[in-house]
Amino acid sequence: MTWTTDNQKNLMLFSGRAHPDLAQAVADELGIKVTPQTARDFANGEIFVRFEESVRGSDAFVLQSCPYPLNQWVMEALIMIDALKRGSAKRISVILPFYPYARQDKKHRGREPISARLIADLLKAAGADRIITVDLHTDQIQGFFDGPVDHMHAQGQLAEYVRDNYGTDNVTVVSPDSGRVRVAEKWADSLNGAPLAFIHKTRDPLVPNQVKSNRVVGEVEGRTCVLIDDMIDTGGTIAGAVKVLKDAGAGDVIIATTHGVFSDPAAERLANCGAKEVIATDTLPIGEDKQFENLTVLSIAPLLAQTIREVFENGSVTSLFNGSA
């Protein structure tokens, strides 16, 4: 379906199969419908996609989240982009709420790939003109794509929830490592200048998803600690950080993350780590098997819908962050 303005531009929203609920929520925010399509898998794993309406001359927005199995959904997005390009779409914007392979943004040792750059190259080769994403693992990934990248931030929604439910008088913002201190500084500003702390940790580069948290740097005793991170995968890092904070005398610990990957056994770890609440957004689908009692999921759909509207109307995406993005 289309949304038409005076200059006769046509906005069309397309959804991959990875997270249809999010696409429907975005469509509802925009007052449009998700364009119908046929998508199926062949017996050998090949993916087929065909759109049921003409896309010629449209301003096409392809929304594809990338949960497990991530590689399948990446390939489906590339096929959708190719189908739009061959269907004569005027402009193709790809919305990746969770950018795949974002953790592989540089070489740590010799003979390693930079897979985040490879994803950007694949998107460009398929025909993408623009990327819209949320809370990249590192900001420099924006430079991997040869075209506009709208890097959106869920911090506003997450921080607003913290302010409304916990106030700001006795809050300390905690980074899970020294590398995210700059993000923590932005959080502190949004929480009325809350003090900062960070967890000093070590990681074995040969063993994925295993981190040893050592000690907390900063004053946390008796304070409500907001422990932030861009993603939680297996939950080992965050669970270890909660223990360090509790051992240092922290009061309530609130975990705030944008991307709830929640690979097993994350749900069990987070439910039993001692955190009072875990706040995440729905950039990735969080099924019943990944949910637990103290989990709160906020919708990212309003932010994505506002971004689509600004891009479609040639407005300012930066205005969504009061000029501070």
C-alpha positions in Angstrom: 0.0 0.0 0.0 1.1 3.6 -0.5 1.2 6.8 1.3 1.1 9.8 -1.1 2.2 13.4 -0.6 1.6 16.4 -2.8 4.7 15.6 -4.9 3.3 12.2 -5.6 6.1 10.2 -3.9 5.0 6.7 -2.9 6.1 5.2 0.4 6.1 1.4 0.5 7.0 -0.6 3.5 8.3 -4.2 3.1 8.9 -6.7 5.9 11.2 -9.7 6.1 9.9 -12.8 7.9 12.3 -12.4 10.9 10.2 -9.9 12.9 6.8 -9.2 11.3 5.3 -7.9 14.5 7.7 -5.0 14.5 7.0 -4.2 10.9 3.3 -4.2 11.6 3.8 -1.9 14.6 5.8 0.5 12.4 3.1 0.4 9.7 0.4 1.2 12.3 2.5 4.2 13.5 2.7 5.5 9.9 -0.9 4.7 9.0 0.0 2.4 6.1 0.0 -1.3 5.4 2.9 -3.6 5.0 3.2 -4.4 1.2 2.0 -8.0 0.7 4.5 -10.5 -0.6 5.2 -14.2 -1.2 8.2 -15.6 0.6 9.1 -19.2 1.0 12.1 -21.6 1.4 12.9 -24.3 -1.0 13.8 -27.7 0.2 17.6 -27.0 -0.1 17.3 -23.8 1.9 17.1 -21.3 -1.0 14.8 -18.3 -0.4 12.2 -17.0 -2.8 10.6 -13.6 -2.5 8.0 -11.9 -4.8 6.0 -8.7 -4.1 2.3 -8.8 -4.8 2.1 -5.1 -5.9 4.0 -2.9 -8.3 7.0 -1.2 -6.8 7.9 1.0 -9.8 9.0 4.4 -8.8 8.4 3.8 -5.1 10.4 5.0 -2.1 10.9 1.5 -0.7 11.7 0.8 3.0 12.8 -2.8 3.7 12.6 -3.8 7.4 14.5 -6.9 8.4 15.6 -7.7 11.9 18.3 -10.4 12.3 17.7 -12.8 15.1 18.8 -16.5 15.0 19.3 -17.9 12.4 21.0 -14.6 11.5 22.5 -15.7 8.1 19.1 -16.7 6.7 17.6 -13.3 7.5 20.6 -11.5 6.0 20.2 -13.4 2.8 16.5 -12.8 2.7 17.1 -9.0 3.1 19.5 -9.1 0.2 17.0 -11.0 -2.0 14.3 -8.5 -1.2 16.6 -5.6 -2.1 17.4 -7.2 -5.4 13.7 -7.8 -6.1 13.0 -4.2 -5.5 15.9 -3.0 -7.7 14.8 -5.2 -10.5 11.2 -4.0 -10.0 12.3 -0.4 -10.6 11.9 1.0 -7.1 13.2 4.6 -7.1 15.0 4.5 -3.8 15.7 1.5 -1.4 16.2 2.2 2.3 17.1 -0.9 4.4 16.0 -0.8 8.0 18.2 -3.1 10.1 17.2 -2.4 13.7 20.0 -4.9 14.8 23.0 -4.6 12.4 24.3 -8.1 11.8 28.0 -8.9 12.5 28.4 -5.6 14.2 30.8 -7.1 16.7 33.2 -8.0 13.9 34.1 -4.3 13.1 37.9 -4.6 13.3 40.7 -7.1 13.3 41.9 -8.1 16.7 44.6 -10.4 15.3 46.0 -11.4 11.9 44.0 -13.3 9.3 40.6 -12.2 10.8 37.7 -10.8 8.7 36.0 -7.4 9.2 32.5 -8.9 8.7 30.6 -5.7 9.5 32.2 -4.1 6.4 31.3 -7.2 4.4 27.6 -6.8 5.3 27.7 -3.1 4.2 29.3 -4.1 0.9 26.7 -6.8 0.3 23.8 -4.4 1.0 25.3 -1.9 -1.5 25.9 -4.5 -4.1 22.3 -5.7 -3.8 21.0 -2.2 -4.5 20.5 -0.5 -1.1 20.7 3.3 -1.3 20.4 4.0 2.5 20.7 2.2 5.8 18.7 2.9 8.9 19.8 1.1 12.0 19.7 1.4 15.8 22.6 1.6 18.3 25.5 0.2 16.3 28.0 -1.7 18.4 30.6 0.9 17.4 29.9 4.2 15.6 32.6 3.7 12.9 30.4 1.0 11.2 28.6 4.0 9.7 31.6 4.6 7.5 31.6 1.1 6.1 28.5 1.8 3.9 29.1 4.0 0.8 25.9 6.0 1.2 23.7 7.6 3.9 23.4 5.8 7.2 20.9 7.0 9.8 22.2 5.8 13.1 19.3 6.0 15.5 19.5 5.7 19.3 17.1 4.0 21.7 18.7 5.8 24.7 15.9 8.4 24.8 13.2 5.8 25.3 15.2 3.7 27.8 16.3 6.7 29.8 12.8 8.1 29.9 11.6 4.8 31.3 14.3 4.9 34.0 13.5 8.5 34.9 9.7 7.7 35.2 10.2 4.6 37.3 13.3 5.2 39.4 13.9 9.0 39.3 17.4 10.5 39.1 18.3 11.5 42.7 20.2 8.4 43.7 21.2 7.0 40.3 24.6 6.0 39.0 25.1 5.1 35.4 27.4 2.1 35.0 29.3 1.1 31.8 30.0 -2.7 31.6 33.5 -1.8 30.3 35.8 1.1 29.7 34.9 1.1 25.9 31.3 2.3 26.5 32.1 5.1 28.8 31.3 7.7 26.1 27.8 6.2 25.8 27.5 6.2 29.6 28.3 9.9 29.6 25.3 10.6 27.3 23.2 8.5 29.6 24.4 10.5 32.5 23.4 13.8 30.8 19.9 12.4 30.1 19.6 11.5 33.8 20.2 15.0 35.1 24.0 14.6 35.4 24.1 11.3 37.2 27.6 10.1 38.3 29.4 7.5 36.3 31.1 4.2 37.1 32.5 1.4 34.9 33.4 -2.3 35.3 37.0 -3.2 34.8 37.0 -6.5 33.0 39.2 -8.9 31.1 38.3 -11.0 28.0 40.0 -14.0 26.5 40.2 -13.2 22.7 40.3 -17.0 22.0 37.1 -17.8 23.9 33.9 -16.1 22.6 31.1 -15.0 25.0 33.2 -15.4 28.1 34.3 -12.4 30.1 35.8 -12.1 33.6 34.5 -9.1 35.4 37.0 -7.8 38.0 36.0 -4.7 39.9 34.0 -1.5 39.7 35.6 1.9 39.3 33.4 4.7 40.7 31.1 5.2 43.6 28.1 2.8 43.7 27.6 2.0 47.3 23.9 2.4 48.3 23.0 3.8 44.9 20.6 2.6 42.2 22.9 1.5 39.4 21.7 1.7 35.7 23.9 -0.8 33.9 23.9 -0.1 30.2 25.0 -2.0 27.1 24.0 -2.0 23.4 23.3 -5.7 23.3 23.0 -8.7 25.6 23.8 -12.0 23.9 24.4 -14.9 26.4 24.3 -12.6 29.4 27.6 -13.6 30.9 29.1 -10.1 30.8 26.1 -8.4 32.3 25.5 -11.0 34.9 29.1 -10.8 36.0 28.9 -7.0 36.2 25.8 -7.2 38.4 27.7 -9.4 40.8 30.6 -7.0 40.9 28.2 -4.1 41.7 26.4 -6.0 44.4 29.7 -7.0 46.0 30.6 -3.3 45.9 27.5 -2.4 47.9 25.2 -1.2 45.2 21.5 -0.9 45.9 19.1 -1.9 43.1 20.7 -2.7 39.7 18.7 -1.9 36.6 20.0 -3.3 33.3 19.2 -1.3 30.1 20.0 -2.6 26.7 18.8 -1.9 23.1 19.3 -5.4 21.6 18.0 -8.3 23.5 19.7 -11.1 21.6 19.3 -13.4 24.6 21.0 -16.5 23.3 20.7 -19.4 25.7 21.2 -19.3 28.7 20.7 -15.6 28.8 17.2 -15.7 30.2 18.2 -17.9 33.1 21.2 -15.8 33.9 19.4 -12.5 33.8 16.5 -13.8 35.8 18.9 -15.0 38.6 21.7 -12.4 38.4 20.3 -10.1 41.1 19.1 -7.3 38.8 15.8 -5.7 39.8 14.7 -5.2 36.2 16.1 -5.7 32.7 14.8 -3.2 30.1 15.2 -4.0 26.4 13.7 -2.8 23.2 12.1 -5.0 20.5 14.7 -4.4 17.8 14.9 -8.2 17.9 11.9 -10.5 18.5 11.9 -11.7 22.1 9.8 -14.9 22.2 8.2 -16.5 25.2 11.3 -18.8 25.6 13.4 -15.7 26.1 11.2 -13.9 28.5 11.5 -13.8 32.3 9.7 -12.2 35.2 11.8 -9.0 35.6 12.0 -8.3 31.8 10.4 -5.1 30.4 10.3 -4.7 26.6 9.8 -1.3 25.1 8.7 -0.7 21.5 11.2 0.7 19.0 8.4 1.2 16.4 7.7 4.9 17.1 11.3 5.8 16.6 11.6 3.8 13.4 8.3 5.3 12.1 9.5 8.8 12.8 12.8 8.1 11.0 11.0 6.7 8.0 8.7 9.8 7.9 11.7 12.2 8.0 13.6 10.3 5.4 10.6 10.1 3.1 9.7 13.8 3.5 13.4 14.9 3.2 13.3 16.1 6.7 15.9 16.1 9.5 16.6 12.8 11.2 18.8 14.7 13.7 15.8 16.7 14.8 14.5 13.5 16.5 17.3 13.9 19.0 16.9 17.6 19.5 20.0 18.2 17.3 22.3 16.3 19.6 22.8 13.2 17.4 
